[in-house]
Amino acid sequence: MKMSVPSFNEILEKNQLIHGRLNVKPADLEKLYQTLKKDNDRLNKKKAHYEEVIKLNITKRNEIKSQVKRNYESVQKSFYPSPNKISLLYKKQSKIYYIKARFYWEGKQREVQVGSIPHVIEIINSMIANKLFPNIKKIKTKKLTWEQIIKIPNLIVAIKEIASLKSQEYILRRLIQDKLMVMDMIDDSIGKEINITDIDEEFHRVPANNKSDNMGINESEEGVEWYNKWRRDNL
C-alpha cells in the first residue's frame, strides 16, 4: 500500500500529542516517520518480488501438471490400449489404398497404417483361428470394399482392435527410443558431473520448427523419417 506523503510540518501541526502530551523531540519523530516510510517501500518491493515468484511457480506447476497428464496418457495408451478413441480412415498412398488409424497422443494427432483390406482380413482370420474374435465368423473373401466393411459393425470392431495394437506398438517404440535414450545418457554419465534437471528439460523441450501439417500430424522431420522406417519394417 502506497503511503501519502504530507509535509512533516503539517504532521507536527495536526498532531496534538506534540503540544505537551508526548515527550519526543520533533527530530526523533521525523526520523521515525522516515524509517516507517522506508520500511513501507521495502515491504512493497518484497511483496512484488514474491508475487512474481508465485506467478512463476504457478506457471511451472501448470507445466508439470500437463506433463503428468501426458505421462498418464502414455501409460494408458502403451500398456492398456483401447479401440474407443481410435478412428479409421481409408486413404490412398503410393497408388494403393490402406486402412489407417487416427488417434491423439501427447497433444498431437497421429496416424498409423493398419494395412490394405486383404492384409487386414488375413490378420482378422488369423485372430479368429486363435479364438481372439469369438463373435466373428471367418471371412471367406478378401475382395470386400471399404463401403461394404463399414456396414458390418463386428468387422469394424475387429479392425479397431487391430488398430489399437498398431497404435500401441507405435507409442511403445517411440517411448523406448526417447525414454531409454535419456536413461542411457544418465548411465553414461556415471562418474561425471551431470544435471538431471537439464536432461529432463531437454527431453520435454519442443523444437521451434515442430509445426502441424494439414492433416494435424505434428512431427519433426526426424520423427517422420523414424515413422517411415517403422512402417516399412512392420507393415
N, C-alpha and C positions, 0 to 999 in steps of 0.2 A: 504494500500500500504506500503510495507516494505521499510524503508529508508536505503540508503547506508551509511556506517559509515567510512568516511575517518578520518585520524588523525586530531586533532584540529590544529596542527602546519601547516599542508598542507592547511587548510582552511584559516589561517591567511596569509600565503604566497601568496595565489591566490586572496585574497580579496583586491582589490585596494583601497577600502574605508578606510582601516586601516591606510594607509600612508597619514595622514593629512586631509583626507576628512570626516572622521567620528569620532567625539569626544566621543568615547566609550572605556572604559578600556577593554583589552583582556579578563580579568577575567569575566566581565559582559557579554561580547559576548559569552563566553564559557558557562556561566550559562544559557543564553537564548537558546543556541543550545541544551543543555542537557534537558532543560524544554520542548522544542518542540519535541525532541525525545521521552520523556516520554509520552507527550500528544498523539503522534502518536501511541505508543504501547497501551495506554489506549483506544484510539478510535477504534483501530483494534480489541481489545478484546471485546469492547462493540458491534461493528458491528457483530462479530462472534456470540455473545450471542443472538442478535436479529434475526440473520439469522436462528439460531436453534429454537428460539421461533416461527418464521414464518413457518418453516418446521413442527413443532408440531401442529400449528394451522391449517395448510393446511390438515394435516392428520386427525385432529379432524373434520374439516369441511367436508371432504370426507366421514367420518364415519356417520356424521349427514345427509348428502345428501343421503347416502344409506338407512338410517333409514326412511327418508322422503319418498323415493321411495317405500320401503316396506310397510310403513303405508298407502300410497295412494293405493297400490295394495290391501291391506286388506280391505280398504273401498270399492273399486270397486267389489272385489270378494265376500264380505259378504253382500253388500246391492244392488249391480247391477250385479247379476250373469249372465254370458253369456256362451252358449254352444260352442262358437267359438274356445276356447283354451282348449278343453277337447277331449281326445282321448279315444276310447272304446277298451276294451280287453275282451276276453272270456277265463277265466282261471279256472283250476281245483283247488278246495280247499276242503280238507276233503272229498275226493271221489265224490264231487259234483261240477259241472261247474256253474260258475257265470259270469254275465256281470259286469265288473268293469270299473270305470272311472279313468283316469290318468290325473293329472294336476300339475302345478307348483305353489307353494306358499311359500313365504319367502325364496326363494333360494333353496328350496328342492322339489324333485319330490314326489308327494303324490298319493295314490290310495284309492278310496272308493268303497265299494261294492254297485252296483246298485240293484242286485238281480238275481235270477235264471230266465230263459226265461219265464216260466209260470207266475212267480210273476210279472215280468216287463210287460208282456202282460195284466195282470189283472189291473195293475196301468194305463196303456195306455187306456184301455177300460173305466175305471172309469173317466179318464180325458176327453175322447171323450164324455161320457154321460153328463159331466158338460160343454160341448162346449169349452173346452180348446184347442182341436185339431180339428178345423172345416174342415181341408183338409184331414183328415184321416177317413176312414170308420172303423166301429167296427171290431175287429179281431175275427174271429169265431173259431179259433183253437189255442190251447196253445202248439201244438206239432211242432212248427216251429224249424228248426235247425239254428245255427248261420250262416251257409253258405247261407241259404235262406234269413235270415234277412238282411245281408249286401248287398244284391242285391235289397233291397227295400228302396230307398232314404228317402221317407216320414217316414218310420219306424225308420230309423237311426236318423233322425232329432228329432223325438219324444223321443227316448231313450236318446239322448244327452240333451234334455230339462230336463228330469228327473234326469240325471246325474249331471247337473249343480245345481239343487236344493239339491241333496245329498251332493255335494261339498260345497255348501253354508252352509248347516247345519253343516257339519264337521268344517268349518272355524269359524262359529259363536260360536259353542260350545267351541272350543279351545280358541277363543278370550275372551269369557265370563269367562272361567276358569282362564286364565292368567291375563287379564286386571283387572277383578273385584277382584282378589286375591291381586293385588297391591293396588287397591283403599281401600280394607279392611284394609291392613297394614297401610295406611295413616290415615283412620278413627280411627283405634285403637290407633294411636299414639297421638291423641289429648290430650294436656296437658303434653306431654312428648317431650324431645328433639329428633328430627329425621332429618336426612339429606335426603331430597327428591332426590337429585342428586345421592346419594348412591343407593336408591331404583331403580332409572331409570337405572343406570349402571348394577345393579344386574339383572334386568329384561332382559337386552339386552346381558348379558354375555353368550357366547356359551360354553357349557361344553366341556372339553378336550377330553372326550371319545365319543363325539357325531359324530360317523363316518357313512359313507354311506355304505349300503349293496349292493349286486349285482344288485338289482332292482333300485338302485338310490334313495331309500327312506331313508332319513336321520332323524331318530327319536331316542331319548333316550329310555332306557328300560321303564321308567315311561310313556313316550308318547305311546309306543307300547301297554302297558297294558291299558292305557286310551282308545286307539282306539279300542282294542278288546272288552272292556266293552261297548263302544258306539255302536259298530257293533251289539253286542248281543241284546242290548236294543232297537235298532232302525231298524234293518233289518230282 
